[in-house]
Amino acid sequence: MKRILTLIAAFSILLTACEGDTGPPGPQGPDGVSLVGQSFERTFDIEAPDYIETIGIPENIDLIESDMVLVYHLVGVDDDGFDIWRLLPDTVFTNDGQQFQYNFQHRFDLVDIFIEAPSTFDFNSLLPGDILDQTFRIVILPIDFINSIDLNLNDFNAVMEHVSLN
């Protein structure tokens, strides 16, 4: 019995003695709350002549130059009432067989969302549903976080599990 107690004591000492250096603290979000990612939504019309809308990233979002900026387009609602989102660029085929894309470009605190098409594209073929009341969700993710996990950026729900909506 003494041997068993001695072995348990020795094992306990070994377990408590196995400590390493504490890692660096992660970044803090607003008001000291740790956030993995942040997002916000905007609804607007994408109209002629340029078919572009420039969105400023809100000042209450902590933005770092290395952050990844993603844009999702609300394309509908499923039978259960859940939103359907698609990652940009998103290709759309018109009724007359043409195609265009909703796309974006990001400059530090600005996001341009626009319609991109071949030079032969007839912008008059765009329907009101293609350009009016378009909703987009802009998602900002720390690149260190993205590199540390296996995250499918095309899966809107998987991404939003790691994001705070502003």
C-alpha positions, 0 to 999 in steps of 0.5 A: 500500500505504501508503494502505491501511495508513493507512486501516486505522490511521485506522479502528482509531483511530476504533473504539477512540475510540468509547466511552461512559459505562459504565451503572449496575451491575445489582442483585446477587443473594444472595452477589453472584450476579446473578439475573434472577428467583427462584421457589419451589414449595409443595404444599398443600390448599385446603380449606373453609371459606375455600379459601385458603392464605397463603404467605410468601415465603422470607427468602432471596429478595431482594424489592423492592416493585416486583417482579412476583409471578406464580403458576403452577399445576401441572395435570399431566404431558405424555406426555414426563413434563414438568410442565404449568403454567398462569398464575393466574388459571386457570379450571376447569370442573366436571363439572356445568357450573359454573366456578371459578378458582384465583387469587391476590393478593400483599401485599409478602411474602405470597401468598394462593392461593385458589379464587374462584367466583360466589356460586351456585357449589356448593363441594361439587362440588369433587373431591379432585383440585381441592383436595388436593395442589395444587402452585404455583410462585411466581415473582418477577421484577424489573419493570425486567427485564420491561419491558426484554424481550418476555416472554410471561408465559403461557409458563411455560418462557420465564419459567423461562429467566430464573429461579433455583429456590430 
